[in-house]
Amino acid sequence: MIEVVERDRCIGCDLCVEVCPTRVFDRGPDGVPVIARHDSCQTCFQCEAYCPADALFVAPQATAVAPGSRFHDVRELEESGLLGGYRRELGWGKGRALGARTAVGPQFPD
């Protein structure tokens, strides 16, 4: 279930708002998404996967974690590699190999 929107990393792109199939997020007054309907989260990880800034964390449980859980501690999530970890597992984001659009291919004469 979605547990963290890290304000300091968020760039206000609204991709999480757009990709969420159950409309969990509302756009906050400052542009940072707010978890408005926590119980509607289906733990699909789409928001975390599409976040280009690795500002979201979806806990691997289908129910909300208890207050004080390590899954709410942004510093621990960063240090353990969990914040942004899902995108890395998918091969998305920083450090990925060049794709077809940017790879250098054979050079043809004009």
N, C-alpha and C positions, 0 to 999 in steps of 0.2 A: 504494500500500500504506500502511496506517496507520503513521505514524511518531512522532506526538507525542500524549501526553495531558498537557496543561498543568495541573499540580496546583494552581497558584495561581488558576486560573479555574474549575476543576471544582467543581460544587455537589453532587456525589454523587447525582444523580437516577437513575442507572442506565439512562437511555434508550439509551445506546450499547450497553450489555450486552443490552438487550431487542431492539433492532432488527437487530443483527448476524446475518446469515443463517448464518454459519459459526462462531459462538460464539468469536470471537477474544479477548474480554475475560473476565477474572475480576474479581470485586469484591475490591479490596484490603482489608487489615485496617483501614485508616483510612477506608474508604468510597470512595476514589478508584479507578476502574477501572485494571486492569493489563493490558497487552498480553501475554496468556499464550500465544497460539498465533499468532504473527506470520505464519508461513508459510501459515496458513489464510485470511488476508485475500484477498478477491477484488477489492479496489479498487472496491467498489460505491458508496462515499461515503455510505452510509446513516448511519453513526455520526456523521460530520461534519455531515451535513444536519440531523439531529435534535438535536444538542447545543445546548441553549438558551443555554449560556454561551460558545460558540465556543472550547471548550477542546481540541478535537481537530484534528489536521491529517493528511489523507490525501494522500500524495505522488502525483503523476499517473503513476507507474510501477507496473507489475504485479509488480515484484520489489523487495526491500528496497534502500534506498539505502545507500551506503557509510558507515561510521563517519566522523564529521567533516563530513558533507554539510551544506550550508546548510539542508536540510530538517529538520535536528535542532536548529537554532539558533532558539529561541523568540523571542528579541529580533528577529532578522532577519525571521522569519515575521510578527511583529506589525507591524514597520515597513513591510514590503512589502505589507501587507494580505492576505497569504495565510492567516493564522490567522483563520478566520471568513469567508474569501472565497467559499467554495462556497455558504454560506447566502445571502450577499448576491447572488450570481449567480442563485440560485433565487428571490430576492425574499422570503426568509424572514428573520425576526429584526428587529433594530433598524432603525428608519427606514422600515419598510414602510408603505404606505398603509392607511388604515382599510378593514376588510373589511365584509362584509354584516352581521355580528353587531353591529358597533359604529358603523356609519355612521348618520348622522342622516337619516331619511327624512321623508316627508310626515306631518304631525301630523293625527290624526283626533280629532274630538270624542268625549268619553266617552259 
